[in-house]
Every structure is written in structure tokens, then in C-alpha cells.
Amino acid sequence: MTATNETRRSGFYRWREAMGFDGKGSVKAGALIGLTKGRAIDLHSGKAIPTETELLAMAAARLGMPPWRTELDGAFAHAGEILHGIASADEIRELRDETMMRLGGLVATE
């Protein structure tokens, strides 16, 4: 799944806030994912758009995941399965809700 440019542009700002940093904390927030001071400032100001790699790092940091290591691969794979299950459950709920709305419309018109 690729983020749109608008999502990317606002992504660093929203992520930084979600991580508990204010505007003055952009450099510290960026350091959590290995960004240089200049890159963090460019992302904060909207001058730059986060790369897909930066967005992935932001997601991992938001989840509280440690840096990847071989011995943690199984734990990361399991966490991915759980996240996929959550996404699938959300999709199932959306389909259920949409179906119920359509069925309700059919019942109302009869």
C-alpha cells in the first residue's frame, strides 16, 4: 500500500504529535527513526515528503517495535499476522455494515 503525497506531507507532523512531541521536538522525534536534524526539519516544515522507508520506520516506532534483529524475526512475523488479522477484521466489519445498510434499504422500499 503506497501513501498519497498529501498523506506523506502531513504524515510526519501527525506522527510526531502522536509520539508526544510538539513542534520543537521534531528533531528528537526524527532521531527516533534515524533522521538527520536537517531531514527532520524539512519534514516538519513540509519542504520534504517522507519516503516510503521513513513511513515504515514511523509506523514501527509508533508500534514501539525495536530495531530488527535476526533473533526477533519470529516475533515480528507474529506481530505482522496479528496486524493483518486486525485489518481483516476491520474489512469484514465494513462489509457487514455495508451489507446491512443495503438490506435495510431493500426492506424499507418493500
C-alpha positions in Angstrom: 0.0 0.0 0.0 1.5 3.3 -1.1 0.7 6.6 0.6 -0.5 9.6 -1.4 1.7 12.7 -1.4 -0.9 14.5 0.8 -0.7 11.7 3.4 3.0 11.7 3.2 3.2 15.5 3.6 1.1 15.6 6.7 2.4 12.2 7.9 5.5 13.3 9.8 3.6 16.2 11.5 0.8 13.8 12.7 3.2 11.1 13.7 5.3 13.5 15.7 2.3 14.6 17.6 1.1 11.0 18.1 4.5 10.2 19.6 4.1 13.0 22.1 6.4 15.6 20.6 5.5 19.2 19.9 6.8 21.3 17.0 10.1 21.9 18.9 10.5 18.2 19.3 10.7 17.4 15.6 14.4 16.8 15.6 14.1 14.5 18.6 11.2 12.6 17.0 13.2 12.3 13.8 16.2 10.9 15.7 14.0 8.0 16.9 13.9 6.8 13.3 17.4 7.7 12.3 16.7 11.1 10.6 19.3 13.8 10.5 18.4 17.2 12.0 18.1 18.7 8.6 15.8 16.0 7.3 13.6 16.2 10.3 13.3 20.0 9.9 12.5 19.6 6.2 9.7 17.1 7.0 8.4 19.2 9.8 8.2 22.3 7.6 6.6 20.4 4.7 9.5 21.2 2.5 10.1 17.5 2.1 7.8 14.5 1.8 8.6 11.3 3.8 9.8 8.4 1.8 8.1 5.0 2.0 11.1 3.8 4.1 10.6 6.7 6.5 6.9 6.0 6.7 7.6 2.4 7.6 10.1 3.5 10.3 7.5 5.9 11.7 4.9 3.0 11.9 7.4 0.7 13.6 8.3 3.4 16.1 4.7 4.2 16.8 4.1 0.5 17.5 7.0 0.6 19.9 9.0 -2.0 17.9 12.7 -2.4 18.5 15.1 -2.4 15.6 15.1 -5.6 13.5 17.4 -8.3 14.7 17.6 -11.9 13.4 16.6 -13.3 16.8 13.4 -11.2 16.8 12.3 -12.3 13.3 9.7 -14.7 14.7 8.2 -12.1 17.0 8.0 -9.6 14.1 6.3 -12.2 11.9 3.8 -13.0 14.6 3.1 -9.2 15.2 2.5 -8.9 11.4 0.0 -11.7 11.5 -1.9 -10.0 14.3 -1.9 -6.7 12.5 -3.1 -8.4 9.3 -5.9 -10.0 11.3 -6.9 -6.7 12.7 -7.0 -5.2 9.2 -9.0 -8.2 8.0 -11.5 -7.8 10.9 -12.0 -4.2 10.1 -12.6 -5.0 6.4 -15.1 -7.7 7.5 -17.0 -5.2 9.7 -17.1 -2.7 6.9 -18.5 -5.2 4.5 -21.0 -6.4 7.2 -22.1 -2.8 7.8 -22.4 -2.0 4.1 -24.5 -5.2 3.6 -26.8 -4.4 6.5 -27.3 -0.8 5.1 -28.2 -2.2 1.7 -30.5 -4.8 3.2 -32.1 -2.2 5.3 -32.8 -0.1 2.2 -34.4 -3.1 0.4 -36.6 -3.8 3.4 -37.6 -0.1 3.6 -38.7 0.0 0.0 -40.8 -3.1 0.0 
